[in-house]
Amino acid sequence: MLLTTLRFLTAHALSALAEPRCCACEAPVPLETVFCGPCATTLVEVDGGGDPRRVEAAAFAYGGALRDAIVRFKYGGRDDLARPLGALLCRLRAPVALARPGVLVPVPSHASRLASRGYEPSALLGRALAEAVGAPLLVDGLVKTAPSPAQAGLDRRARLSNLAGSLRCQRPGVLRGVRVVLVDDVRTTGATLAACTAALEEAGAHVLGHAVLAAAEP
């Protein structure tokens, strides 16, 4: 645990000293800039709207440079990308704040995936949004009790079947009666978010919806 923490701190110290780079292609960029000019042109914003009492918000469409950056962040060991990508997620601070959540809860990975990766992407992104809206982030609100079979290429029904019984609220005493917004990196079919919602509501939480960095579907 100590070694993992030291590696994390060392990586962040080095990244703070390094020349700013595009999160997708590594081209040099000005300070506090997420993407270079060409990569930035591939971003597609997702329009908000709808019932202000219900949060179903995605900041951008999943594709182009953002997809490349998320893949590097999740699967390439690039936890240093949490800060710039978290800043993009904060585009959703207005609709999330308007819903007045009592707490934000990140969508969890299974313990085996968390151990191999060394960090929880949704929790790292959620920190930025929680700070922006002034709500606490409950990183252990949900636990994934079993790894899911491969989800790629599956429709919503099949994904829900894969997830059956694999998510559980492990802080029911804290979350009962509390207004919750889920946080994740990517919404594909919405099956994972639906399973998380069901687990929280079974424990008595009031789930207002979710905020995700990118949506793979309209």
N, C-alpha and C positions, 0 to 999 in steps of 0.2 A: 504493500500500500504506500509506504514512504517513498519507495523507488518510483512508483507511478506518479506520485505527486511532484517529485523533484523533476522528472522528465517533463511533466506538464508545465511547470514553472520555467524551466530552462527553455523550452520551445517558445513560450510566450515572450520571454525576455529577448530571445534572438529575433523573433518576428517584429518586435517593437523597434529594434535597431536596424532592420533590413529596409532596403529601398522599397517603397510601396509598389505593389504589382497587381495587375488585373486578376481578379479571382478565378477567371476562366482560362486565360491564355498566357498569363505571366508577363504580359507587356508592361513596361514601366508606366505608372499613372501618378497623377498628383496626390498629395496627402489627402486622406479621407475620401478617396474615390474608389468605388467598388469595382467598376468595369472600365476598360478602355473604350474609346469612342466606337470602334467597329463592333465590339461585343455588346455595348449598351444599346445599339440599334436593334438587337434581336429580342430585347425585353418587350413583353406585351402585358400591359396592366389589365387587371380584371376589375370591371366596374362593380361597385358596391350597390347598396340600396336594399330594399325589402323591409321587413318588419324590424324596427329598432330594438324590439324586445328579444329578438332571435339573432344570433351571430352565426352567419354561414359565410365567412369571409376568407378570400384568398387574395394575396397581394399581386401575384403575377401568374401568367400561364406557364406551365412546365414545358420548357423547350429552350433551344438556343444556348446562349452563354450561361443562363441561370441553371439550366439542367446540368451543364458541364461542371459548374461550380458546386452544385449540390452533390453530385457524384463524387467529386474530390473531397468534399467535406465529410460525407458519410462513409465512403469506402477507401479513401486514399490517405487516411490518417491526418487530414488537414483540419484539426480542431481550431487552428488559428483563424479559419474562415468564419467562425461563429460570430465574431464581432461585426464584420461588414455585412454578412447575410442577416444577422439579427437587426441591423439598422434598416435593411429592406423590409423585414417583417414589421417593423414599427410604422410602416405606412398604414397599418390597420389599427393604430392606437385609437383613432376617433370612434369607429364603430364598436370596438371592444369597450372603451371607456363609457360610451353611451349606454351600453347594456348593464353597467354597474356590477361587474362580477365581484364576488367575495374572494375568489382565489382563481388562479390559473393552474391547470394540471397538464403536464406534458404527456404525450403518448409514449408508453414505455417500450423498450426493447426487452427481449428475453435476457436473462442473466448471462447466458453463454455468449450471446452477441455483444453484450456490454463488456464482458471480460476481454474478448478478443479485440474490440475496438478501443477500449480504454476510456470512453466518454459517451454520453447520451446526447445525440444531436438535438433532439426536440427540447431537452432541458436547457442546453446552451443557448438555443434560439429564444426559448421562453423567458430567460433572464432579462433580455433586452426589452421585450414587450411588457413584462411585468413591471419593470422599472418605469417604463414610459407611461403606463396607465395607473400606476400607484397601487397595484394589487400584489399580494404575495404570490410566490410560485411554490406550489407544493410538489416537490420532485418525487416524493414517494406516495403520492395519492393513489396511483394505480400500479399494479405489478402484473407482468406477463408470466404466467405460471408454466407455460409450455411453449416450446418453439413452434412456429408455424411452418408447414410445408411451403415449398416455393410458390409464390403468388403470381409471378409474371405470366401474363397471358390469360389469367382467369377472370371471369366476369364477377359481378358483385355477389351473386348467389353462391358461387363456388368459394369465393374469398370468405364470406360469412361462415360457411361450413367449416373451412380451415381454422377459423378463429374461435369456433364454439368452445366455450368453457375455459379459454386460455387467458382471459383477463379478469382481474379481481381488484376491487377496491380494498386497499389495506389500511386505510385511515377512516373507517366509517364513523367513528366517534367525532372526528374533526369535520367531516364533510356532510354529515346529516343536516339537511335543511339549508345548506350553503349554496349560493349561486356560483356555478363553475363554467369557465370557458376552457375548452381543450386547446392545446397547442401542438402542432406537428409541422414537419418540413414539407411533405407532399401529400396532397389528396389525390388518389387515383380513382377508385370507384366509390369511396366513402365508407367501405365496409369496416375498416379498422376503427374509424371514428364512431361508427354506429355501435360497434361492439364495446368500445370504451364508454360510450354514453349509456348503454344498457347496464354495464357493470356499476357505474356510478349511481344511476337512478335506482338500481336495486338496493344500494346502500343508503338511499334516502337523499342523495344530493339533487339539486335542481340544475340540470345542465342547460345552459343558455345557448350552446352551440360550439363553434370552433373557429380558430384563426390559424391559417396555414400559409407558409411562404409561397407555395406554388400549387396550382391545380392542373391535373392532367386532363380533366374533362371540363366542359363548359359549366 
